[in-house]
């Protein structure tokens, strides 16, 4: 019987002979077969090209390869239980590391392994940061491209599952409906191939006036600084009922210390123990046990706020959090606070989703597959220019949240921070309340942009996933209201809304003039409003401006006609037989009644300055009278008017003296 060793030896010898025979055949073909040599060169160039393509590919090549790899791994089943996910994760990471060290040709398969591991990891953002530091650059780019392609595929079916059907609305692209395609332009005005969607919200059923179309919880919200007075909940923005604080009154203190202390000591004691009226809180109020500034309406609100964001934003928790709070207060912006709350809420929601999936519980149906970040990426935003204050706020934000959200500093770059701020500025709503809110002061003023129709007092700012897609119109058919007195919004119909009719709200006060509305819309949202109300108001303003000069010309014509009628009346009263009546030529030459009145006024003014002169001395000259002065003397003497002027210039005493001398000379 043949032993196993002999069989193994025979197989080895056979394999060796076959290998040597193939090598000899290969060498013979390479030397003598020209077509074989060409095929070898083509295969070698193809391998080199593939390696070069993987190691330094273009953006289009990466996208195409990522799409191909994503189609390959999408059909593979994923583990469900936490134990299976952990084993799958470790196996994929180990395999990916081994393939990465094998060379550029193995990079695509390595990227697939790392991508699969990312799918089951509980904190994808943290793992992405680890990949960026530990994997080859080409592999990391492929993984990120696969993630981007997956996001595109999810976005393509996003509007099929969101908003939920029970919300009675649907998001549509108006550009596709109208057959108009809008492209994105660069800063130099060059048109790109990127299509800008013009999305809007449409009703899926008819709604009568006054009915609520849908209700929606906020993604993130914050109180305005003027409402941070202990009378509104820091989490849901509900008004907290006021009750008397359980503190001793000033009168009680005075009665206790009156017998043993002096008046000055009593006054000092009263000032120290006197409660501040503005900071009174309800006995049912729940507040942060550390800072005592954050006030809540219930224990649930306090716990939800702490789990999501207040645990790292509390000013009394550490020095960094206190510096962050002071920075936001000085900048008069709520955007840094909202962004910090958003990331805290994002992580908290994803943790709760993961727990719900592990327990086999789902709260929101089909929308569970989308993270809050993916919802946010769908929204429009304003392209803002980064500022120095944004860089400072981002730095402080990273310091505050680095412990609670690992990898946040690497993920939230300056560009992403500015993009988030632009999304908040474009999509945030003002939350209104029935209660009284203190007026805004220079210290409590905020520069954030908010959609506000100014129907009631503003208490806070909030952002919503569905309502952010409602377009503007100066003549809206729906309105955002807050029936529960919290940041939970309800969309109420102002008019009857038909099926497939677009929902429209007003981003600004619709009662303003068309000039003010368009000025605000252009400055805040870069919207050039062309709604029917704006068109009608502009046409009315143009007609009014055109009618103004015509009205002035008409008034002048009426005045001229009245003057002519007065002249005609004067001509009709002339009697030619009357010797005292002036001739027609004299009447025609006389000034108009208005001019005559003016001439009379001038004459009267002159009469006040120069009195009518006396009779001329020439008329009283008697040649036979020796005492009568000669003609030459009279001619040389000053006229009465000149004499009167000289008399006015000289003092009274000198005038009397001159008159006395004149009388003496006359007597002589």
Buried (B, 14 or more C-beta within 10 A) or exposed (E): EEEEEEEEEEEEEEEEEEEEEEEEEEEEBEEEEEEBEEEBEEEEEEEEEBBEBBBEBEEEEBBBBBBEBBEEBEEEEEBEEEEEBBEBBEEBBEBBBEBBEEEBEBBBBBBBBBBBBBBBBEBBBBBBBBBBEEBBEBBBBBBBBBBBBBBEBBEEEBBEBBBBEEBBBBBBBBBEEEEEEEEEEEEEEEEEEEEEBBBBBBBBEBBEEEEBBBBBEBBBBBBBBBBBBBBBBBBBBBBBEEEEBEEEEBEEBBEEBEEEBEEEEBEEBBEEBEBEEEEBBBEEBBBBEEBEBBBBBBEEBBBBBBBBBBBBBBBBBBEBBBBBBEBBBEBBBBBBBBBBBBBBBBBBBBEEBEEBEEEEEEEEEEBEBBBBBBBBBBBBBBEBEEEEEBEEBBBBBBBBBBEBBBBBBBBBEEEEBBBBBBBBBBBBBBBBBEBEBBEBEEEBEBEBBBBBBBBBBBBBBBBBBBBBBBBBBBBBBBBBBBEEBBBBBBBBBBBEBEEEBBBBBBBBBBEBEBEEBBEBBEEBBEBEBEBEBBEEBBEEEEEEEEEEEEEEEEEEEEEEEEEEEEBEEEEEEEEEEEEEEEEEEEBEEBEEBEEEEEEEEEEEEEEEEEEEEEEEBEEEEEEEEEEBBEEEEBEEEEEBEEBBEEEEEEEEEEBEEBEEEEEEEEEE
